[in-house]
Amino acid sequence: MSNTFQVDLRGIVDLLSHHLYASPRVYVRELLQNAVDAITAVQHDEQATAGHVSIESSDTTGDGSLRIADNGIGLTEEQVHELLATIGRSSKRDELGFARHEFLGQFGIGLLSCFLVADEIRVHTRRAGSPAVLWTGYADGRYDVKPGPEREPGTSVTLVPRRGAEMFLVGATVNQLATLYGSLLPVEVTVDGAKVTAGEVPWAAGRRASIAYAEQTLGFTPFDVIELNVPEAGLTGAAYVLPTPVNPATRGGHRVYLKRMLLAEAVEGLLPEWAFFARCVVDSTELRPTASREALYDDSLLEATREAIADQLRGWLVRLSSSDPRRLAEFLRIHHLGVKALALHDDEMLRLVEQWWPMETNTGQTTLAEFRARHGLLRYAATTDEFRQLAAVAAAQDIGLINGGYTYDAEIIERLPQLDREIKVERLEPTDLATRFEALDAATELRLRPFLSAAQRRLDRLGCEVVVRTFEPANLSALYLVSRAAHFHEEFTATREKADDLWGGVLDALADTEAPERPQLVLNHRNPLVRRVTALGDPDLTALAVEALYGQALLLGYHPIRPADAALLNTSFLGLLGRAVPGEDR
Ligand SMILES: Nc1ncnc2c1ncn2[C@@H]1O[C@H](COP(=O)(O)OP(=O)(O)OP(=O)(O)O)[C@@H](O)[C@H]1O
């Protein structure tokens, strides 16, 4: 024996309201959609008069109910039984069950959303050539059908509000919702007699109208407007470039219309992540909604559309670079983070950054292209700290240096040879500069030996090696240089000290057997103060001065100050102050 499933309507309505639809407000959208589809259907059938949808809110009906009337195709009694009373049945699918292209609806559940705000739905309908029918559906799952009063072909749906949902049916709310969802519909819609449809899509009405639309609906005056056109998705629209920076991690949503009915105001997935600098408003005839009609169905067409829009945005940037570089520079000032993120995997964007984005160098702000033209290669410091340490010394020795420490910059520089094998890139490390330091002559070296060993004794416990060299600029007294290996070793030792026995054992097994070079304090013998310090006769004062130079070099290079360093800075400062202030202790 075969039986038929029973459906508990209350359960279904509960499911829809809590899990499918974001808010009961969507009932206006579903009703509008049915009315527009009915008009579309009649326009396909015969030579029809202009379609019209009129909504009367509870302000006009006066009895708390809402009525929406269309002059669409209407239903016969047989269709009423089949379509209105069967959940999931829709006239908008073809024999194979695919959504028919010309309609907005497809799932056969839209009318149910009215039960989110109504206890009772009355549908008064007539198909041309058939008698009028009155169908009444109740929230508890019952419905009845009887002959209705005479009327023109078409349908009117009346909602009797549920207790507590009356506010969804009042004029102001209904007007706001009909405008939100339906203002671009190709069929005229009125609410309590006032027209809410605009006719033309705003991005087709010229640049000025398009900008005014962005100001009104998106709340900003765009930096620029890019026209969008993706024929395979039947998509037209505009991408509005944001006039202020946004966090690349926050995903911007886009305003999407499907067949001129608003899908949602913050749809994700329409643009690739890198294009966070644009907000789009688009209308598509081919993209599909999810059943909630609040998001786009993620299929291969959406993917192809995303790529096509990405191409159009990329094309805009490239065009700007050739036709209006100053405007491009302005754009980059606002959105450089996004463009740089994109440059990490997109050659065109990489070229754009190389040509147009000014980076910090030790000879001022210049683009990578200019830098390369001047210095022959791209020499960079990988962190801002390293750059600060090296910039002045490198400049004094006529070595150009780029600060690769800002977000993405080092990766961008490293990726450039992939674009053009002619481009040479070199990472400069603090210790690389040591080779440019000149050794002292033998006599001076000999003379400084006692000073050096005293200084070394003083700094041994801090794990630092003291050397004296001559280098430019002369006004720089001392540099603290840490190689990458030494830097790693410092971190490693700190971890080993904190680790428990088991983990410590593992770390020991990993440790390099050879001790790495120690950090160096390089004193500059070209600096007059350093010369005087090396010539001091007083051992206590020498020690204080060496410690002060060490501390100053740490600070200059933005090195981390360990507790031992802080203690040393403190004693040397107070010691020197003690020496400098005249008078006897009392
Ligand atoms: N105003 C109307 N005029 C004519 N037929 C209508 C009207 N409203 C509903 N119908 C009929 O009732 C059927 C069911 O409507 P319902 O809104 O539940 O689903 P749908 O519009 O087919 O799909 P979706 O769930 O995607 O909205 C429709 O397919 C349509 O045939």
Ligand as a Chemical Component Dictionary entry (heavy atoms), coordinates in Angstrom:
data_LIG
# 
_chem_comp.id                   LIG 
_chem_comp.type                 NON-POLYMER 
_chem_comp.pdbx_formal_charge   0 
_chem_comp.three_letter_code    LIG 
# 
loop_
_chem_comp_atom.comp_id 
_chem_comp_atom.atom_id 
_chem_comp_atom.alt_atom_id 
_chem_comp_atom.type_symbol 
_chem_comp_atom.charge 
_chem_comp_atom.model_Cartn_x 
_chem_comp_atom.model_Cartn_y 
_chem_comp_atom.model_Cartn_z 
_chem_comp_atom.pdbx_ordinal 
LIG N1  N1  N 0 -0.118 36.573 -8.582  1  
LIG C1  C1  C 0 -0.152 35.372 -9.167  2  
LIG N2  N2  N 0 -0.671 35.212 -10.402 3  
LIG C2  C2  C 0 -0.683 34.017 -11.023 4  
LIG N3  N3  N 0 -0.173 32.887 -10.463 5  
LIG C3  C3  C 0 0.364  32.974 -9.236  6  
LIG C4  C4  C 0 0.404  34.198 -8.522  7  
LIG N4  N4  N 0 1.006  33.956 -7.323  8  
LIG C5  C5  C 0 1.322  32.639 -7.305  9  
LIG N5  N5  N 0 0.934  32.044 -8.453  10 
LIG C6  C6  C 0 1.140  30.629 -8.816  11 
LIG O1  O1  O 0 1.433  29.886 -7.666  12 
LIG C7  C7  C 0 2.643  29.157 -7.833  13 
LIG C8  C8  C 0 3.365  29.039 -6.512  14 
LIG O2  O2  O 0 3.807  30.315 -6.110  15 
LIG P1  P1  P 0 5.043  30.475 -5.114  16 
LIG O3  O3  O 0 5.261  31.922 -4.891  17 
LIG O4  O4  O 0 4.753  29.650 -3.923  18 
LIG O5  O5  O 0 6.245  29.836 -5.899  19 
LIG P2  P2  P 0 7.036  30.300 -7.207  20 
LIG O6  O6  O 0 6.800  31.750 -7.454  21 
LIG O7  O7  O 0 6.694  29.349 -8.310  22 
LIG O8  O8  O 0 8.541  30.040 -6.793  23 
LIG P3  P3  P 0 9.412  30.731 -5.631  24 
LIG O9  O9  O 0 9.310  29.861 -4.440  25 
LIG O10 O10 O 0 10.780 30.738 -6.204  26 
LIG O11 O11 O 0 8.831  32.080 -5.415  27 
LIG C9  C9  C 0 3.415  29.921 -8.861  28 
LIG O12 O12 O 0 4.297  29.073 -9.574  29 
LIG C10 C10 C 0 2.309  30.464 -9.756  30 
LIG O13 O13 O 0 1.943  29.534 -10.723 31 
# 
loop_
_chem_comp_bond.comp_id 
_chem_comp_bond.atom_id_1 
_chem_comp_bond.atom_id_2 
_chem_comp_bond.value_order 
_chem_comp_bond.pdbx_ordinal 
LIG N1  C1  SING 1  
LIG C1  N2  SING 2  
LIG C1  C4  DOUB 3  
LIG N2  C2  DOUB 4  
LIG C2  N3  SING 5  
LIG N3  C3  DOUB 6  
LIG C3  C4  SING 7  
LIG C3  N5  SING 8  
LIG C4  N4  SING 9  
LIG N4  C5  DOUB 10 
LIG C5  N5  SING 11 
LIG N5  C6  SING 12 
LIG C6  O1  SING 13 
LIG C6  C10 SING 14 
LIG O1  C7  SING 15 
LIG C7  C8  SING 16 
LIG C7  C9  SING 17 
LIG C8  O2  SING 18 
LIG O2  P1  SING 19 
LIG P1  O3  DOUB 20 
LIG P1  O4  SING 21 
LIG P1  O5  SING 22 
LIG O5  P2  SING 23 
LIG P2  O6  DOUB 24 
LIG P2  O7  SING 25 
LIG P2  O8  SING 26 
LIG O8  P3  SING 27 
LIG P3  O9  DOUB 28 
LIG P3  O10 SING 29 
LIG P3  O11 SING 30 
LIG C9  O12 SING 31 
LIG C9  C10 SING 32 
LIG C10 O13 SING 33 
# 
